């Protein structure tokens, strides 16, 4: 499904915000599904899986963290990109969201145009890579760039688009140290409005999913990260 045909799910209980976000997304060519609570959204997954989820943290029936947790428990839904939308500004909330697998975090009040730009940026990270290139690394780690697939010892590993993009970048130059700023630039470019610690959170999540193969990702103190074969 191409970018302009992607359906975006909005889970937000404030009608004015839903209307504002939906309007800008539709103007940008996206299809939009609107939900005012977590249960209705989760129930809808039986019929339609969104290309991306914009998720409010303060919902009437369950908080956004719980919605995120439930998505990540099922392989079929765990790779849905998530942009968390909230009035909470505490760093602990941002870090928790990232640890649960969210790809981005936008605080209210926000610019609708910026939110649309972030949606585009996250979806671009999901796009297929031309060719059939497969990268084989140590500890049985295999990256299929064309199919956006990662396996360890033959077992499929479900990564978020952000985690896959970071692993792909590190694997592009084994032994090369990428700074946190270089990783952020690769992920966001000029749309980058995040903190360095974001990289550390995604790397930590990536290591957990890779299991024994995580040892090939090395932290170079004071510099950044590298991948060793």
MARLOLO-224434 format. One line per field, with one value per residue (C-alpha): x, y, z. Coordinates in nm, 3 decimals, m for minus. Layout:
<rs>
x: (X	...)
y: (Y	...)
z: (Z	...)
</rs>
This chain:
<rs>
x: (0.000	0.150	0.193	m0.105	m0.335	m0.232	m0.511	m0.426	m0.612	m0.669	m0.759	m0.847	m1.143	m1.135	m1.360	m1.188	m0.849	m0.987	m1.146	m0.828	m0.593	m0.831	m0.874	m0.499	m0.437	m0.716	m0.586	m0.254	m0.423	m0.454	m0.752	m0.849	m1.030	m1.148	m1.197	m1.282	m1.171	m0.925	m1.177	m1.344	m1.006	m0.884	m1.212	m1.174	m0.848	m1.048	m1.158	m0.890	m0.528	m0.405	m0.082	m0.012	m0.175	m0.197	m0.268	m0.376	m0.253	m0.556	m0.853	m1.184	m1.163	m0.790	m0.474	m0.269	0.008	m0.233	m0.344	0.021	0.094	m0.193	m0.078	0.276	0.157	0.034	0.278	0.017	m0.024	0.317	0.468	0.198	0.385	0.260	0.279	0.171	m0.020	m0.060	m0.059	0.188	0.535	0.724	1.032	0.929	0.610	0.802	1.054	0.780	0.604	0.924	1.001	0.657	0.738	0.608	0.791	0.735	0.583	0.403	0.292	m0.012	m0.050	0.102	0.122	m0.103	0.142	0.426	0.218	0.150	0.523	0.597	0.338	0.508	0.850	0.741	0.568	0.876	1.072	0.834	0.881	1.031	1.394	1.468	1.645	1.679	1.975	2.017	2.269	2.411	2.568	2.705	2.496	2.269	2.128	1.984	1.836	1.625	1.607	1.361	1.107	1.174	1.240	1.483	1.553	1.779	1.867	1.584	1.325	1.143	1.188	0.918	1.070	0.909	0.996	1.230	1.412	1.452	1.589	1.846	1.957	1.980	2.197	2.434	2.456	2.539	2.891	2.986	3.254	3.172	3.069	2.749	2.691	2.349	2.311	2.389	2.128	1.871	1.950	1.900	1.564	1.426	1.644	1.516	1.200	1.404	1.260	1.368	1.632	1.949	1.807	1.547	1.820	1.922	1.563	1.520	1.857	1.756	1.428	1.615	1.861	1.580	1.413	1.738	1.812	2.155	2.230	2.211	2.577	2.689	2.550	2.821	2.793	3.103	3.107	3.086	3.043	2.750	2.687	2.840	2.765	3.028	3.012)
y: (0.000	0.333	0.628	0.821	0.520	0.453	0.446	0.630	0.543	0.825	0.725	1.048	1.146	1.522	1.588	1.915	1.745	1.451	1.691	1.901	1.605	1.426	1.738	1.784	1.414	1.397	1.713	1.531	1.238	0.990	0.777	0.822	0.604	0.783	0.631	0.794	0.511	0.225	m0.061	0.045	0.074	m0.265	m0.427	m0.271	m0.457	m0.769	m0.596	m0.341	m0.294	0.066	0.170	0.393	0.479	0.825	0.741	0.974	0.872	1.005	0.795	0.740	0.361	0.278	0.481	0.484	0.286	m0.005	0.012	0.006	m0.292	m0.493	m0.425	m0.536	m0.864	m0.991	m1.040	m0.947	m0.600	m0.542	m0.375	m0.106	0.227	0.440	0.815	0.899	1.225	1.373	1.676	1.504	1.653	1.453	1.275	0.956	0.939	0.984	0.718	0.473	0.522	0.453	0.150	0.011	0.039	0.380	0.537	0.901	1.122	1.453	1.682	1.909	2.179	2.079	2.192	1.978	2.029	1.902	1.598	1.519	1.553	1.306	1.064	1.081	1.031	0.722	0.571	0.632	0.415	0.131	0.160	m0.139	m0.123	m0.185	m0.508	m0.841	m0.758	m0.980	m0.909	m1.197	m1.110	m1.289	m1.490	m1.613	m1.266	m1.222	m0.899	m0.910	m0.547	m0.607	m0.788	m0.583	m0.906	m0.993	m1.347	m1.486	m1.851	m1.889	m1.741	m1.428	m1.118	m0.850	m0.501	m0.159	0.053	0.262	m0.041	m0.189	0.138	0.162	m0.200	m0.142	0.165	m0.012	m0.312	m0.090	m0.040	m0.314	m0.184	0.179	0.390	0.587	0.875	0.932	1.245	1.046	0.787	1.058	1.232	0.904	0.854	1.207	1.435	1.793	1.670	1.567	1.710	1.444	1.391	1.181	0.944	0.836	0.638	0.462	0.353	0.211	0.035	m0.120	m0.245	m0.378	m0.570	m0.731	m0.855	m0.986	m1.198	m1.364	m1.184	m0.849	m0.886	m0.775	m0.425	m0.243	0.080	0.294	0.512	0.883	0.824	0.606	0.254	0.009	m0.338	m0.612	m0.924)
z: (0.000	m0.103	0.129	m0.003	0.043	0.403	0.662	0.984	1.305	1.555	1.911	2.091	2.311	2.242	1.938	1.846	1.827	1.628	1.380	1.349	1.300	1.064	0.852	0.801	0.737	0.478	0.309	0.280	0.107	0.393	0.483	0.848	1.103	1.418	1.765	2.098	2.325	2.338	2.334	2.010	1.842	1.964	1.853	1.508	1.451	1.369	1.049	0.964	1.067	1.032	0.866	1.167	1.500	1.657	2.019	2.301	2.646	2.838	2.725	2.908	2.935	2.942	2.904	2.586	2.752	2.800	2.436	2.334	2.560	2.413	2.058	2.132	2.285	1.946	1.660	1.400	1.555	1.717	1.410	1.380	1.409	1.699	1.754	2.107	2.149	2.495	2.721	2.952	2.924	3.186	3.054	3.238	3.029	2.705	2.800	2.904	2.572	2.381	2.594	2.513	2.143	2.037	1.744	1.832	2.100	2.035	2.318	2.320	2.207	1.875	1.515	1.289	1.004	1.220	1.319	0.953	0.882	1.161	1.024	0.684	0.842	1.034	0.730	0.514	0.754	0.671	0.298	0.112	0.012	m0.353	m0.445	m0.270	m0.049	0.254	0.528	0.731	1.064	1.369	1.616	1.335	1.266	0.915	0.775	0.460	0.348	0.064	0.282	0.596	0.784	1.063	1.183	1.453	1.419	1.169	1.406	1.288	1.506	1.497	1.503	1.490	1.184	1.400	1.540	1.192	1.054	1.335	1.284	0.910	0.962	1.200	0.965	0.667	0.806	1.057	1.293	1.216	1.517	1.455	1.693	1.844	1.631	1.315	1.408	1.482	1.153	0.967	1.135	1.125	0.912	0.930	1.105	1.409	1.731	1.976	2.243	2.232	2.491	2.238	2.059	2.380	2.444	2.094	2.113	2.445	2.297	1.993	2.211	2.410	2.091	1.939	2.245	2.230	1.902	2.084	2.186	1.839	1.910	2.103	2.299	2.248	2.557	2.482	2.109	2.008	1.879	1.638	1.512	1.510	1.295)
</rs>
